Amino acid sequence: MKRFVFILALLFSSTLAFSQTGNIGLRLGANDGVGAEISYQHLFGSSNRIEFDLGWRDSRSWDLVKLSGIYHWVMPIEGGFYWYVGPGAALGVWDYDDDFPFDDRNNDEGFFLNVAGQVGIEYNFDIPLQLSLDVRPEVPIINRYDDFDFDLALGIRYRF
């Protein structure tokens, strides 16, 4: 699992190194999803972008690392308000250990792949700050770690 985390971090940082314009910050979601994620948006022109989110959960029973990629079509509303929608996917690894002695029936680990979509609203301030509120439903395709997930999140990003 540590190798997988290292590879995801390397991919994520190399994407940031080649970026010219975008947003970086946090996507603070419900714990039903991953919870807090490092979020990066790379802009393509004025109305499209791709968002990458790297999240992890580390608790007594759960270890989870997830990388999500979502393509956005961004449409203006009025002033600094925009709404966006788009398809994507998420992949990652999980490890569940229930910590009951002499009982390995509920222990599980694996790789997963989910299909996702995202719809949200954002406000871009006059200063380099972006706030967003979105929902990202995900459906498991390969080796689910959870059933259907409907993750609501608040995004706080620096615009550059």
C-alpha positions, 0 to 999 in steps of 0.5 A: 500500500505504501508503494501505491501511495508513493506512485499516486503522490508522484503522479499528482506532483508531476501534474502540478509541476507542468501546470501553468494555470489552475487552482489548488486547495482542499476538497472537504467532503463527508466521511462517507466518501474519503473526507479531506482531499488535496484538490487541483484543477487545471484549466483548459481555455475559459470553460473547461478544466480537469480536477484531480483529488487525492484523498486518504482515510486512516482510522483504527479499522480503515486505511484508504487512498483514493485518486479521482479525476473529473472533467468539468464543463464550467458555465457562468451564472452571474458575477463571480458565480459559475456552475460546473458538471462533468464525468470522471473516475476514481481509483484506489486501495483500501485495507479493513481490519476489524481488530477482533482477536482470532477473527479474520472473517471481516478483514479485507483489502483490495484495489477499486475503480469507480465511475463518478460524476460531479455537479457543483457551484463555485464563486471566484473572488476578486482575490485569488480565492475560489469557494465551491460546493459540489456533489460527487456520486460514485458507482463501484465498477471493480472491487468496491470498498463501499456501495453507491457513494453520494459525497457532498463537499466544500472546496477551498482553493487558491487560484493562480 
